């Protein structure tokens, strides 16, 4: 019985050896291709990481330039400098995605917001959200896009942006406020049922933990939502 097992193992070993001998060229080529593909992936990730770091450094320089100009955005004397900064930012974002691209669009959006050019601000915030969809900047951008839309009287669109902000894969730190704003906007539109539902969502979805000081923000918006619910129910 033991000899049969040994013979079986020997036969399998011979078959494997014969297969390798017959197909050694194909196996060698396949191995080389695998090595080249693996090396290509490694090189791609290394180059991509290097480019990302460079892009982040560049956008931080642009952000510093914006910080120096921010208090003078609407001063006539500085308009050329502000416009030059916008031109540099627009050139930068043409082929940038991820954090750097989203950050650059947010700087553009902030410039237009400071100028009260709400349409351009809205467009830039949406670009920031989409370009940085895989970063924490995206829900923040959607929230700010809602502000710009509301400033234009586009309340339905502002609600959509807030919903995208709350439902984003990256958690928005001020989500209770965003949810409350949805209720507030529905109330302005005269849709009191949806407003009630939205205010109640603040109470249901964002629980306040008394032991957690950081969650005090939830407590504020829960109180405001509760007050609005009482007011609407007494209508």
KEKE-3310 file (N, C-alpha, C; in steps of 0.2 Angstrom, whole numbers, plus 5000, padded with zeros to 4 digits):
npx = (5004:5010:5020:5012:5007:5019:5023:5012:5015:5027:5024:5015:5024:5033:5025:5022:5035:5038:5028:5033:5045:5041:5034:5042:5047:5035:5031:5041:5040:5028:5031:5040:5032:5023:5031:5035:5023:5020:5030:5027:5015:5020:5029:5020:5012:5022:5026:5014:5011:5021:5018:5006:5010:5018:5008:5000:5009:5010:4997:4995:5004:4997:4986:4991:4994:4982:4977:4984:4979:4965:4958:4958:4950:4940:4945:4949:4962:4968:4963:4969:4979:4971:4964:4974:4978:4966:4967:4979:4975:4964:4972:4979:4969:4965:4970:4970:4965:4957:4963:4971:4966:4953:4955:4960:4949:4941:4947:4945:4931:4929:4935:4926:4914:4918:4917:4904:4899:4888:4884:4895:4902:4895:4896:4910:4911:4904:4912:4923:4918:4915:4927:4935:4929:4933:4938:4938:4935:4924:4910:4910:4912:4899:4890:4894:4891:4877:4874:4878:4869:4857:4859:4856:4843:4839:4832:4827:4838:4848:4844:4846:4860:4863:4858:4866:4878:4875:4873:4885:4900:4910:4910:4901:4906:4897:4885:4872:4868:4867:4856:4846:4846:4840:4827:4823:4824:4814:4803:4804:4800:4787:4783:4778:4776:4787:4796:4794:4797:4811:4816:4813:4821:4834:4833:4832:4842:4854:4861:4863:4876:4878:4890:4900:4909:4911:4900:4891:4888:4878:4868:4864:4858:4848:4840:4836:4829:4819:4812:4807:4799:4789:4783:4778:4769:4760:4754)
npy = (4994:5006:5007:5009:5022:5029:5027:5034:5047:5049:5048:5059:5069:5067:5070:5084:5089:5085:5093:5106:5106:5104:5116:5127:5138:5146:5147:5154:5166:5171:5173:5183:5193:5195:5200:5212:5218:5219:5227:5239:5243:5246:5256:5265:5269:5274:5285:5292:5295:5304:5314:5318:5323:5334:5341:5345:5353:5363:5368:5373:5383:5392:5394:5401:5412:5417:5419:5430:5439:5439:5449:5459:5457:5464:5476:5489:5492:5480:5471:5466:5458:5448:5443:5438:5427:5419:5415:5408:5398:5392:5387:5377:5368:5361:5348:5342:5331:5324:5328:5339:5345:5348:5356:5367:5371:5375:5386:5395:5396:5402:5415:5419:5419:5429:5440:5440:5434:5424:5413:5409:5405:5395:5385:5383:5377:5365:5359:5357:5348:5337:5334:5331:5320:5308:5312:5321:5334:5335:5333:5345:5355:5353:5357:5371:5374:5374:5385:5395:5393:5395:5409:5414:5412:5399:5388:5374:5368:5370:5362:5350:5349:5349:5337:5329:5332:5327:5313:5309:5298:5302:5307:5322:5334:5344:5339:5339:5352:5354:5345:5352:5364:5359:5357:5370:5376:5369:5374:5387:5386:5383:5370:5362:5349:5341:5349:5347:5333:5334:5341:5332:5322:5327:5325:5311:5305:5311:5309:5316:5315:5317:5315:5318:5331:5336:5334:5343:5352:5345:5345:5359:5360:5351:5356:5368:5362:5355:5366:5371:5361:5361:5374:5372:5362:5368:5376)
npz = (5000:5004:4995:4983:4986:4986:4973:4966:4970:4964:4951:4949:4952:4941:4931:4933:4932:4918:4912:4915:4909:4895:4893:4897:4891:4889:4902:4907:4900:4904:4918:4917:4911:4922:4932:4926:4925:4939:4943:4935:4941:4954:4951:4946:4957:4965:4958:4956:4970:4972:4963:4969:4981:4977:4970:4981:4989:4980:4979:4992:4993:4984:4992:5003:4996:4993:5006:5010:5002:5005:5013:5005:4994:4988:4986:4975:4971:4972:4963:4951:4956:4963:4952:4944:4953:4953:4939:4940:4948:4941:4930:4937:4941:4930:4927:4939:4952:4966:4983:4981:4969:4973:4984:4978:4970:4980:4985:4974:4975:4987:4984:4975:4983:4993:4984:4982:4971:4968:4959:4952:4963:4968:4957:4958:4970:4968:4959:4967:4976:4968:4961:4972:4977:4984:4996:5012:5010:5001:5006:5014:5004:4997:5007:5007:4994:4995:5002:4994:4983:4990:4993:4980:4979:4976:4982:4982:4975:4984:4995:4989:4988:5002:5005:4998:5005:5018:5015:5011:5009:5017:5033:5037:5048:5054:5052:5059:5058:5044:5042:5049:5042:5030:5034:5038:5025:5018:5026:5022:5009:5011:5012:5024:5030:5025:5031:5044:5045:5042:5052:5063:5059:5063:5077:5078:5070:5075:5089:5105:5116:5133:5140:5131:5126:5114:5106:5109:5099:5092:5102:5102:5089:5090:5100:5093:5082:5089:5094:5082:5078:5087:5085:5072:5073:5081:5072)
capx = (5000:5014:5023:5007:5007:5025:5023:5008:5018:5032:5020:5013:5030:5036:5020:5024:5042:5037:5024:5037:5050:5038:5031:5046:5047:5029:5031:5046:5038:5022:5034:5043:5026:5020:5036:5035:5016:5020:5035:5023:5011:5024:5031:5014:5010:5027:5025:5007:5012:5026:5015:5001:5014:5020:5002:4998:5013:5008:4990:4996:5007:4992:4982:4995:4994:4975:4976:4987:4974:4958:4955:4958:4947:4935:4948:4950:4969:4971:4959:4974:4982:4966:4962:4980:4978:4961:4970:4984:4971:4961:4977:4981:4964:4964:4972:4971:4959:4959:4963:4974:4961:4947:4957:4961:4942:4938:4950:4942:4925:4930:4936:4919:4910:4919:4915:4896:4897:4886:4883:4902:4904:4891:4899:4916:4910:4902:4918:4927:4915:4916:4934:4937:4924:4935:4941:4934:4933:4918:4904:4911:4910:4892:4887:4895:4887:4870:4874:4878:4863:4852:4860:4853:4835:4838:4831:4827:4844:4851:4842:4849:4867:4863:4856:4872:4882:4874:4873:4892:4904:4914:4905:4902:4906:4892:4879:4865:4866:4865:4849:4842:4845:4835:4820:4822:4823:4807:4799:4803:4796:4780:4782:4778:4776:4794:4800:4793:4801:4818:4818:4813:4828:4839:4832:4832:4849:4860:4859:4868:4879:4880:4897:4904:4908:4912:4894:4887:4885:4872:4863:4861:4854:4842:4836:4833:4824:4813:4808:4803:4793:4783:4780:4775:4764:4755:4751)
capy = (5000:5012:5008:5012:5029:5032:5027:5039:5053:5049:5049:5066:5073:5067:5074:5091:5090:5085:5099:5112:5105:5106:5123:5131:5145:5150:5149:5160:5173:5173:5175:5190:5198:5196:5204:5218:5221:5221:5233:5244:5245:5249:5263:5270:5271:5279:5292:5295:5298:5309:5319:5321:5327:5340:5345:5347:5358:5369:5371:5376:5390:5396:5395:5406:5419:5419:5421:5436:5444:5439:5455:5465:5454:5468:5482:5490:5492:5473:5467:5463:5452:5443:5440:5433:5421:5415:5412:5402:5392:5389:5383:5372:5363:5358:5341:5339:5328:5322:5333:5346:5348:5350:5362:5373:5374:5378:5393:5399:5397:5407:5421:5422:5420:5435:5445:5439:5431:5417:5408:5406:5402:5388:5381:5381:5373:5359:5356:5355:5342:5332:5332:5328:5315:5303:5316:5324:5340:5335:5335:5352:5359:5352:5362:5378:5375:5375:5392:5399:5392:5399:5416:5415:5410:5392:5384:5367:5366:5370:5356:5344:5350:5347:5330:5326:5333:5322:5306:5307:5293:5305:5311:5329:5336:5348:5336:5341:5359:5353:5342:5357:5368:5356:5358:5377:5378:5367:5378:5393:5384:5382:5363:5361:5342:5340:5353:5343:5327:5335:5343:5326:5318:5330:5322:5304:5303:5314:5308:5319:5311:5322:5314:5320:5338:5338:5333:5349:5355:5342:5348:5365:5359:5347:5361:5372:5358:5354:5372:5372:5356:5363:5379:5370:5358:5372:5380)
capz = (5000:5004:4988:4979:4987:4983:4965:4964:4971:4959:4944:4949:4952:4935:4926:4934:4929:4911:4910:4916:4903:4889:4893:4901:4888:4890:4909:4908:4897:4909:4924:4915:4911:4929:4935:4923:4927:4946:4943:4933:4947:4959:4948:4945:4964:4968:4954:4958:4977:4972:4960:4974:4986:4974:4969:4988:4990:4975:4981:4999:4991:4981:4997:5006:4992:4994:5013:5010:4998:5007:5016:5000:4988:4985:4985:4968:4970:4972:4958:4946:4960:4964:4945:4943:4957:4950:4933:4942:4951:4935:4926:4941:4942:4924:4927:4945:4955:4973:4988:4978:4965:4977:4988:4973:4968:4986:4985:4969:4977:4992:4981:4972:4988:4995:4980:4982:4965:4971:4954:4951:4969:4968:4952:4960:4976:4966:4956:4973:4979:4963:4960:4979:4980:4988:5001:5017:5007:4997:5010:5016:4998:4995:5011:5005:4988:4997:5005:4987:4980:4994:4991:4974:4980:4973:4988:4980:4973:4990:4998:4986:4990:5009:5006:4996:5010:5023:5013:5008:5012:5022:5037:5038:5056:5055:5049:5062:5056:5038:5042:5051:5036:5025:5037:5037:5018:5017:5029:5018:5003:5012:5013:5031:5031:5024:5036:5051:5044:5042:5059:5067:5058:5068:5084:5077:5067:5078:5096:5109:5122:5138:5142:5126:5125:5106:5103:5111:5093:5091:5107:5099:5083:5092:5103:5088:5079:5094:5094:5076:5078:5092:5082:5066:5076:5084:5067)
cpx = (5004:5018:5019:5007:5013:5025:5018:5011:5023:5029:5018:5019:5033:5031:5021:5030:5041:5034:5029:5042:5047:5036:5036:5047:5041:5029:5036:5044:5032:5025:5037:5037:5023:5025:5036:5028:5017:5025:5031:5019:5014:5026:5026:5012:5015:5027:5019:5008:5016:5022:5009:5004:5016:5014:4999:5002:5012:5002:4991:5000:5002:4987:4985:4994:4986:4974:4979:4983:4967:4955:4955:4954:4943:4938:4950:4958:4972:4967:4964:4977:4977:4964:4968:4980:4972:4964:4975:4980:4967:4965:4979:4976:4962:4965:4973:4964:4961:4959:4966:4969:4955:4949:4957:4954:4939:4941:4946:4935:4924:4931:4929:4914:4911:4917:4907:4894:4895:4885:4890:4904:4901:4895:4906:4916:4908:4908:4922:4924:4916:4923:4937:4933:4926:4939:4936:4931:4926:4912:4904:4909:4903:4888:4888:4891:4880:4869:4874:4872:4857:4852:4856:4845:4834:4837:4830:4834:4849:4850:4845:4856:4867:4862:4863:4878:4881:4875:4880:4895:4908:4910:4907:4901:4900:4885:4872:4863:4864:4858:4844:4840:4840:4828:4819:4821:4816:4802:4798:4799:4789:4778:4783:4779:4784:4798:4800:4798:4809:4820:4818:4819:4834:4839:4834:4839:4855:4859:4865:4870:4882:4887:4902:4904:4908:4905:4889:4884:4878:4866:4860:4856:4847:4837:4832:4827:4818:4809:4804:4798:4787:4779:4776:4768:4758:4751:4743)
cpy = (5006:5013:5011:5020:5032:5032:5033:5046:5054:5051:5056:5071:5073:5071:5081:5093:5090:5091:5105:5112:5107:5113:5128:5138:5149:5152:5155:5166:5175:5176:5182:5195:5200:5201:5211:5222:5224:5227:5239:5247:5249:5256:5268:5273:5276:5286:5296:5298:5304:5315:5322:5325:5334:5345:5349:5353:5364:5372:5375:5383:5394:5398:5401:5413:5421:5422:5428:5442:5444:5445:5460:5462:5459:5475:5483:5489:5484:5468:5463:5457:5446:5439:5435:5427:5417:5412:5407:5396:5388:5384:5377:5366:5359:5351:5338:5336:5327:5328:5340:5349:5351:5356:5368:5376:5377:5385:5398:5401:5402:5414:5424:5423:5427:5441:5445:5437:5424:5412:5405:5403:5395:5383:5379:5376:5366:5355:5354:5349:5336:5329:5329:5323:5310:5306:5319:5331:5340:5336:5343:5357:5358:5357:5369:5379:5377:5382:5396:5399:5396:5406:5418:5414:5403:5387:5376:5364:5365:5364:5350:5344:5347:5340:5326:5326:5328:5315:5304:5302:5295:5309:5318:5331:5340:5346:5338:5348:5358:5350:5348:5362:5366:5358:5366:5379:5375:5371:5385:5392:5383:5374:5361:5354:5340:5343:5349:5337:5328:5337:5337:5322:5321:5326:5315:5302:5306:5314:5312:5315:5316:5321:5316:5327:5340:5337:5338:5352:5352:5344:5354:5364:5355:5352:5365:5368:5356:5360:5373:5367:5358:5369:5377:5365:5362:5377:5379)
cpz = (5000:4998:4983:4979:4985:4976:4963:4965:4966:4952:4944:4948:4944:4930:4927:4931:4921:4908:4910:4910:4896:4888:4896:4898:4889:4897:4910:4906:4902:4915:4923:4915:4917:4932:4932:4925:4934:4946:4940:4938:4952:4957:4948:4952:4966:4964:4956:4965:4976:4969:4965:4979:4983:4973:4976:4990:4986:4978:4988:4997:4988:4987:5002:5003:4993:5001:5014:5007:5001:5009:5011:4994:4984:4984:4978:4966:4969:4967:4954:4950:4961:4957:4943:4947:4955:4943:4935:4944:4946:4931:4930:4941:4936:4924:4934:4948:4963:4978:4985:4974:4969:4981:4984:4971:4974:4987:4980:4972:4983:4989:4978:4977:4992:4991:4979:4975:4966:4966:4953:4957:4970:4963:4955:4966:4974:4962:4962:4975:4974:4962:4966:4982:4985:4994:5006:5015:5004:5000:5012:5010:4996:5000:5009:4998:4989:4999:4998:4984:4983:4993:4985:4974:4977:4979:4987:4979:4980:4995:4995:4988:4997:5009:5003:5001:5016:5022:5011:5012:5017:5026:5038:5045:5058:5052:5052:5059:5049:5037:5044:5046:5031:5028:5036:5030:5016:5020:5025:5011:5004:5013:5020:5033:5030:5029:5042:5050:5045:5049:5064:5065:5062:5074:5083:5075:5071:5086:5100:5115:5127:5140:5137:5124:5118:5103:5105:5105:5091:5096:5104:5094:5085:5096:5098:5084:5083:5094:5088:5075:5081:5088:5076:5068:5079:5078:5066)
residu = (UNK:UNK:UNK:UNK:UNK:UNK:UNK:UNK:UNK:UNK:UNK:UNK:UNK:UNK:UNK:UNK:UNK:UNK:UNK:UNK:UNK:UNK:UNK:UNK:UNK:UNK:UNK:UNK:UNK:UNK:UNK:UNK:UNK:UNK:UNK:UNK:UNK:UNK:UNK:UNK:UNK:UNK:UNK:UNK:UNK:UNK:UNK:UNK:UNK:UNK:UNK:UNK:UNK:UNK:UNK:UNK:UNK:UNK:UNK:UNK:UNK:UNK:UNK:UNK:UNK:UNK:UNK:UNK:UNK:UNK:UNK:UNK:UNK:UNK:UNK:UNK:UNK:UNK:UNK:UNK:UNK:UNK:UNK:UNK:UNK:UNK:UNK:UNK:UNK:UNK:UNK:UNK:UNK:UNK:UNK:UNK:UNK:UNK:UNK:UNK:UNK:UNK:UNK:UNK:UNK:UNK:UNK:UNK:UNK:UNK:UNK:UNK:UNK:UNK:UNK:UNK:UNK:UNK:UNK:UNK:UNK:UNK:UNK:UNK:UNK:UNK:UNK:UNK:UNK:UNK:UNK:UNK:UNK:UNK:UNK:UNK:UNK:UNK:UNK:UNK:UNK:UNK:UNK:UNK:UNK:UNK:UNK:UNK:UNK:UNK:UNK:UNK:UNK:UNK:UNK:UNK:UNK:UNK:UNK:UNK:UNK:UNK:UNK:UNK:UNK:UNK:UNK:UNK:UNK:UNK:UNK:UNK:UNK:UNK:UNK:UNK:UNK:UNK:UNK:UNK:UNK:UNK:UNK:UNK:UNK:UNK:UNK:UNK:UNK:UNK:UNK:UNK:UNK:UNK:UNK:UNK:UNK:UNK:UNK:UNK:UNK:UNK:UNK:UNK:UNK:UNK:UNK:UNK:UNK:UNK:UNK:UNK:UNK:UNK:UNK:UNK:UNK:UNK:UNK:UNK:UNK:UNK:UNK:UNK:UNK:UNK:UNK:UNK:UNK:UNK:UNK:UNK:UNK:UNK:UNK)
# end
